[in-house]
């Protein structure tokens, strides 16, 4: 990702310790980071290619970016096949840290258009706008917008650009972890001293953003992301109905991959996303089929067969050696290996289609960046995919595939 953020079926305790312990140590709780039930309100519960050697260090001419540059694929700012109910959501997480003192409204709107054009070139039909809110410590009772939190009015402007271009839009506030770093903290471990006060503060923060999402006719509002420690709190039983009354689109929750496969996601929502950073213990040269098998092994711990209620709300991986073992390690800066990233994208797309899932959102595009430029690997995150031809080709192949989407099936 182009991020400056700290990102990232019940088993015996011994097995979970062995299987899950190593990925946690390596940092698989990304930023942001089952199957469903037919009930109106759900408690989501038990439900060959060759690669270049690991020494490959650059994008080669063997796979050029789609149409030279994705944004050059079309001059019209209009999605080719706008999303409709039942179709797959082919999207990207657009991460937005506001620069209020530097960026005009005109800049913001033009930047949104630049990203829209790039995504249209990739064949995307969906975009999720993620942005930060803040907490002082893991035990704080209050949270708030910060200097880098976009205002509701500016959010409306950006959403309108994407809506006008025909994108399916999602609004996704996400708890920033900057103040938790000193204690190696993660958003999924917060323990507010007073949970009732925390939920009251969260409701106050969300209210104008729910209204902005409603005004902009957004499709989804993500009520929470990777808040493992709070998932079963009764505070949601009040907050979710409040959100549904304020916002006419779908209200969803995005679970972290660990809680999804090992526990019961006790959230009173009708729609569930999974932030998928499943570690797969294979070599950098492993074929795509091995990565597909690795993902399926994890998903099968929850439920086998189709997962038509589940959306891969976020996933990504670094274009570097060793990334398969800890895809949620957003800070490592090992030797660049674009094929590792591209093959991961191919594998995830295949899993989404084989398991008849709702779609996938790649992490991420950084709002202030130009997606048409090649990342500077001396300073850029290895998770950047924009400007990496192999990965862009994999995304376009995925987004323009024949997969029609989960339809209205009710199978889990």
C-alpha positions in Angstrom: 0.0 0.0 0.0 1.0 3.6 -0.4 0.6 3.9 3.3 2.2 5.8 6.1 -0.1 3.9 8.5 0.6 1.0 10.8 -1.4 -1.5 9.1 -2.0 -4.7 10.1 -14.7 -23.8 13.7 -12.9 -23.4 17.0 -9.6 -25.2 17.4 -7.7 -26.6 20.4 -5.5 -24.0 22.0 -2.3 -25.8 21.3 -3.1 -26.0 17.6 -4.0 -22.3 17.4 -0.9 -21.3 19.2 1.3 -23.1 16.7 -0.7 -22.2 13.6 -1.4 -18.5 14.4 1.4 -17.5 16.7 4.1 -17.0 14.1 2.0 -14.8 11.7 1.1 -12.5 14.6 4.7 -12.1 15.6 5.5 -11.2 12.0 2.9 -8.5 11.9 -0.3 -9.8 10.2 -2.6 -7.2 11.7 -2.7 -4.7 8.9 -4.0 -1.1 8.9 -6.9 -0.6 8.2 -6.2 -5.1 9.2 -19.2 -17.9 7.9 -20.4 -17.8 6.2 -23.5 -15.6 6.3 -27.0 -16.5 7.5 -30.3 -15.8 5.8 -31.6 -14.2 9.0 -32.4 -10.4 8.7 -29.8 -9.8 11.5 -26.9 -12.2 11.7 -24.4 -13.4 14.2 -21.9 -14.7 11.8 -20.5 -17.9 13.0 -19.5 -21.4 12.1 -19.8 -21.6 8.8 0.2 -23.9 -12.6 2.1 -21.2 -13.4 5.9 -20.9 -13.2 7.5 -17.9 -11.5 10.8 -16.2 -11.9 13.4 -17.0 -9.3 13.4 -15.1 -6.0 16.3 -13.1 -7.3 13.9 -11.3 -9.8 14.1 -7.7 -8.8 12.2 -5.7 -11.4 9.1 -5.5 -13.6 10.1 -6.9 -17.0 8.8 -6.6 -20.5 7.2 -10.0 -20.2 4.1 -8.4 -18.8 3.3 -4.8 -19.6 0.8 -2.7 -17.7 -2.7 -2.9 -19.1 -3.0 -0.6 -22.2 0.4 0.8 -21.3 -1.1 2.7 -18.4 -4.4 1.7 -16.9 -5.7 5.3 -17.1 -5.0 5.4 -20.8 -7.5 2.7 -21.4 -10.4 5.2 -21.7 -10.8 8.9 -22.0 -14.3 8.8 -20.6 -14.7 9.0 -16.9 -17.3 6.2 -16.8 -17.2 2.6 -15.6 -17.6 0.2 -18.5 -19.9 -2.2 -16.5 -21.4 -0.4 -13.5 -22.0 -2.7 -10.5 -25.5 -4.0 -10.0 -26.9 -6.2 -7.2 -25.5 -9.7 -7.5 -22.4 -8.7 -9.5 -18.9 -9.1 -8.1 -17.4 -6.1 -6.4 -14.1 -5.5 -8.1 -12.5 -2.7 -6.2 -9.6 -0.9 -4.5 -9.2 0.6 -1.0 -8.4 4.3 -1.5 -6.7 5.5 1.7 -7.2 9.2 2.4 -5.2 11.2 4.9 -6.4 14.8 4.5 -3.9 17.6 4.1 -6.3 20.5 4.9 -3.6 23.2 4.9 -2.2 22.2 1.5 -5.0 20.9 -0.6 -7.8 22.9 -2.2 -11.2 21.5 -2.9 -10.3 21.6 -6.6 -7.2 19.5 -5.9 -9.2 17.0 -4.0 -11.8 16.6 -6.8 -9.1 16.4 -9.5 -7.3 13.8 -7.5 -10.4 11.7 -7.1 -10.9 12.0 -10.9 -7.3 10.8 -11.5 -7.9 7.8 -9.4 -11.3 7.1 -11.0 -9.7 7.2 -14.4 -6.9 4.8 -13.3 -9.4 2.4 -11.8 -11.6 2.5 -14.9 -8.5 1.5 -16.9 -8.1 -1.6 -14.6 -11.7 -2.6 -15.1 -12.8 -1.8 -11.5 -16.5 -1.2 -10.7 -16.1 -0.4 -7.0 -14.1 1.8 -4.7 -13.9 2.0 -0.9 -12.7 5.3 0.7 -10.9 4.5 3.9 -9.8 7.4 6.2 -8.5 7.6 9.8 -10.0 8.6 13.1 -8.0 8.7 16.3 -7.8 7.6 19.9 -5.3 8.7 22.6 -4.5 5.2 24.0 -5.7 1.6 24.0 -7.8 2.4 27.1 -9.2 5.8 26.1 -13.0 6.3 26.4 -13.1 8.8 23.6 -12.1 9.1 20.0 -12.3 11.8 17.4 -11.4 13.2 14.0 -7.9 14.5 13.7 -6.0 16.8 11.4 -5.7 14.1 8.8 -9.4 13.1 8.9 -11.3 14.3 5.8 -14.3 16.5 6.7 -17.8 15.1 5.9 -18.2 17.8 3.2 -14.9 16.9 1.4 -15.9 13.2 1.7 -19.1 14.1 -0.1 -17.2 15.7 -2.9 -14.9 12.7 -3.4 -17.8 10.3 -3.3 -19.7 12.3 -5.9 -16.8 12.0 -8.3 -16.9 8.2 -8.1 -20.6 8.1 -8.1 -20.8 10.2 -11.2 -18.3 7.9 -12.9 -20.6 4.9 -12.1 -18.6 3.3 -9.2 -20.1 1.3 -6.4 -18.9 3.3 -3.3 -18.1 2.3 0.3 -17.3 4.6 3.2 -14.8 3.1 5.7 -13.5 5.0 8.7 -10.7 3.2 10.3 -9.0 3.6 13.7 -5.5 4.9 13.3 -2.8 3.1 15.3 -0.3 5.9 15.6 -0.9 6.5 19.3 -0.8 2.8 20.0 2.7 2.2 18.5 4.6 2.8 21.7 3.1 -0.3 23.2 3.2 -2.3 20.1 -0.6 -1.8 20.0 -3.1 -2.8 17.4 -6.7 -1.6 16.9 -8.0 -5.1 17.6 -6.7 -5.1 21.1 -8.1 -1.8 22.5 -9.9 -2.0 25.9 -11.7 1.2 26.7 -12.0 1.9 30.4 -15.7 2.6 29.8 -17.1 0.8 26.8 -20.4 2.7 27.0 -18.5 6.0 26.9 -16.4 4.7 23.9 -19.5 3.8 21.9 -21.2 7.1 22.7 -18.0 8.9 21.5 -17.9 6.7 18.4 -21.6 7.4 17.6 -20.9 11.2 17.8 -17.9 10.8 15.4 -19.8 8.7 12.9 -23.0 10.7 12.7 -21.9 13.4 10.2 -20.1 10.8 8.1 -23.2 8.6 8.0 -25.1 11.7 6.8 -22.4 12.4 4.1 -22.6 8.8 2.9 -26.4 9.1 2.7 -26.2 12.4 0.9 -23.7 11.0 -1.6 -25.8 7.9 -2.1 -23.0 5.6 -1.1 -23.7 1.9 -1.3 -22.0 0.7 2.0 -20.9 2.2 5.3 -18.4 0.0 7.2 -19.4 0.5 10.9 -16.1 -1.0 12.2 -12.9 -2.6 11.0 -10.7 -5.1 12.8 -12.0 -4.3 16.2 -11.5 -7.8 17.5 -11.8 -7.0 21.2 -15.1 -5.2 20.8 -16.9 -7.5 18.4 -19.2 -9.0 20.9 -20.0 -5.9 22.9 -23.7 -5.0 23.3 -22.9 -1.4 22.3 -23.2 -2.5 18.7 -26.9 -3.5 19.3 -27.6 0.2 19.7 -25.1 1.7 17.2 -25.9 -0.5 14.2 -29.6 0.2 14.2 -28.8 3.9 14.6 -26.5 3.7 11.6 -29.2 1.9 9.6 -31.7 4.5 10.4 -29.3 7.3 9.3 -28.0 5.6 6.2 -30.2 3.8 3.7 -27.4 1.7 2.1 -25.9 -1.5 3.6 -24.1 -1.3 7.0 -21.3 -3.8 7.2 -18.4 -4.8 9.4 -14.9 -5.8 8.3 -13.3 -8.6 10.4 -9.7 -9.4 10.6 -8.7 -12.7 9.1 -7.6 -14.3 12.4 -10.9 -13.8 14.2 -12.8 -14.9 11.1 -11.2 -18.3 10.9 -10.9 -19.1 14.6 -14.0 -17.6 16.2 -17.5 -16.4 15.9 -17.9 -12.9 14.5 -20.7 -11.7 16.9 -21.8 -8.6 15.1 -25.5 -7.5 14.4 -24.9 -6.7 10.7 -26.2 -8.3 7.5 -23.0 -7.9 5.6 -19.5 -9.1 6.5 -16.1 -8.3 4.9 -12.9 -10.1 5.8 -9.5 -8.4 5.7 -7.5 -11.3 4.3 -3.8 -11.6 5.0 -3.6 -15.4 5.3 0.1 -16.5 5.6 1.0 -19.2 3.2 4.3 -21.0 3.9 5.6 -21.5 0.4 8.7 -20.4 -1.5 8.8 -17.2 -3.6 8.9 -19.5 -6.7 5.7 -21.3 -5.7 3.0 -21.6 -8.5 -0.3 -19.8 -8.2 -2.0 -23.1 -7.5 0.0 -23.4 -4.2 -1.2 -20.0 -3.1 -4.8 -20.9 -3.9 -4.5 -24.0 -1.9 -3.0 -22.0 1.0 -6.0 -19.6 1.1 -8.5 -22.5 0.8 -6.8 -24.3 3.7 -7.5 -21.2 5.9 -11.0 -20.6 4.6 -11.9 -24.3 5.1 -11.3 -23.9 8.8 -14.4 -21.8 9.0 -16.6 -23.4 6.2 -16.1 -25.4 3.0 -17.6 -24.7 -0.3 -19.1 -21.4 -1.6 -18.9 -18.3 0.6 -21.4 -16.2 -1.2 -22.1 -13.9 1.8 -18.4 -13.1 2.3 -16.5 -10.2 0.7 -12.7 -9.9 0.7 -12.9 -6.3 2.0 -9.1 -5.8 2.0 -6.1 -7.8 0.9 -2.6 -7.0 -0.4 1.0 -8.2 -0.2 4.4 -6.7 -0.7 6.2 -7.0 -4.0 9.2 -8.6 -2.3 10.9 -11.8 -1.4 9.5 -13.7 1.6 6.1 -11.9 1.5 3.9 -15.0 1.4 4.9 -16.0 4.9 3.6 -12.7 6.4 1.5 -10.7 3.9 0.4 -8.4 6.6 3.9 -7.2 7.4 3.6 -3.7 6.0 7.0 -2.5 7.1 9.5 -5.0 5.8 11.7 -3.8 2.9 13.3 -6.8 1.4 14.5 -7.3 -2.1 11.8 -6.3 -4.6 10.1 -9.2 -6.4 7.1 -8.0 -8.4 6.1 -11.5 -9.4 5.5 -12.5 -5.8 2.9 -9.7 -5.6 1.3 -10.4 -9.0 0.9 -14.2 -8.3 -0.7 -13.4 -4.9 -3.3 -11.2 -6.7 -3.9 -13.9 -9.3 -4.4 -16.5 -6.5 -6.8 -14.4 -4.5 -8.9 -13.6 -7.5 -9.1 -17.3 -8.3 -10.2 -18.1 -4.7 -12.9 -15.3 -4.9 -14.3 -16.8 -8.0 -14.0 -20.5 -7.1 -15.7 -19.8 -3.7 -18.3 -17.6 -5.3 -17.5 -14.7 -3.0 -18.8 -11.2 -3.3 -15.6 -9.7 -4.6 -12.3 -8.2 -3.5 -10.8 -4.8 -2.6 -7.0 -4.5 -3.0 -5.0 -2.5 -0.5 -4.4 0.2 -1.5 -4.1 3.5 -3.4 -2.8 6.5 -1.4 -5.1 9.4 -2.2 -2.4 12.0 -2.7 -0.3 9.8 -4.9 -0.3 9.7 -8.7 -1.3 6.1 -9.6 0.2 6.4 -13.0 3.8 6.6 -11.7 6.1 3.7 -10.9 6.8 3.5 -7.2 10.2 4.6 -5.9 11.3 1.4 -4.1 13.9 3.3 -2.1 11.1 5.0 -0.1 7.8 3.5 -1.2 5.9 0.7 0.6 6.4 -2.7 -1.0 2.6 -3.0 -1.0 2.3 -0.4 -3.7 0.8 -2.0 -6.8 0.1 1.1 -8.9 2.9 1.4 -11.4 3.9 -2.3 -11.2 3.0 -3.8 -14.6 2.8 -7.4 -13.5 0.4 -6.7 -10.7 -1.6 -4.2 -12.8 -2.0 -6.9 -15.5 -3.1 -9.4 -12.8 -5.7 -7.0 -11.5 -7.1 -6.2 -14.9 -7.3 -9.9 -15.8 -9.3 -10.4 -12.5 -11.6 -7.4 -12.9 -12.4 -8.3 -16.6 -12.9 -12.0 -16.0 -16.1 -13.9 -16.8 -17.1 -14.2 -13.1 -20.6 -12.8 -12.8 -20.6 -12.7 -9.1 -22.5 -14.5 -6.3 -25.9 -13.4 -7.6 -28.6 -13.8 -5.1 -27.6 -17.3 -3.9 -28.1 -18.0 -0.2 -25.5 -20.8 0.1 -22.9 -20.1 2.7 
